[in-house]
């Protein structure tokens, strides 16, 4: 019998969404009940995403539309994590953001001192930090300004390391990591990434909630992001087989989850069984 003690000891679940709770607009049969089981057993949950192009409120609307319980405290994006990280590590810094208007408003809500407007326009000559996001509204001026500041010694923070964002019909969009590669090629400066699989994402959540990393469990279907971030942060990891990763993928990977389960419904059964 598998020892599920690490799951039972979990106080906070960090939940990937697409491939873990749903695929597209198709919600997995046990997914909503799983969320209820977390709350019923006195634990907390956060829906976690690397996508900084949308604000947290956008995910609240989408999740509720799909039938999931969701309040503001249940959503955390790499953009929100970036805001928390800047306040923790660079309080009061002057920041140039190359990102969407939604990311701009997100950082503003964290009290970040942004030197540019929503469109990236600025007259500033020097800043302390350049922040790059998954910018679906990218224009050349933002790249020009970012290069200018980075060549003058600004720190380089990036919301997430993804090279591409998967789309329908096998298409992809260039994501934050690809934009950062251009900036690094132009300046020689490497960014510090915030999103999965870098441990910053979990470290920031731990500081926010007061829950130690070892009592946080990341649940997802991708080994190289969802599982890797838990491994890097010293947290618990569960790989579900409802999305991208197969048992063969896990067997061949150097990144091994603590647990492999068919779907999130199995986690609900474990949590409820431990209550009896």
Secondary structure, DSSP 8 states (H G I E B T S, - for coil): ----HHHHT-SEEEE--BTTTEETTEE-TTHHHHHHHHHHTT-EEEEEE---SS-HHHHHHHHHHTT----GGGEEEHHHHHHHHHHHHSTT-EEEEES-HHHHHHHHHTT-EESS-TTS----S--SEEEE---TT--HHHHHHHHHHHTTT-EEEES---SEEE-GGG-EEE-HHHHHHHHHHHH----EE-STTSTHHHHHHHHHH---GGGEEEEES-IIIIIHHHHHHT-EEEEETTSS--HHHHHH-S---SEEESSHHHHHHHHHHHH-
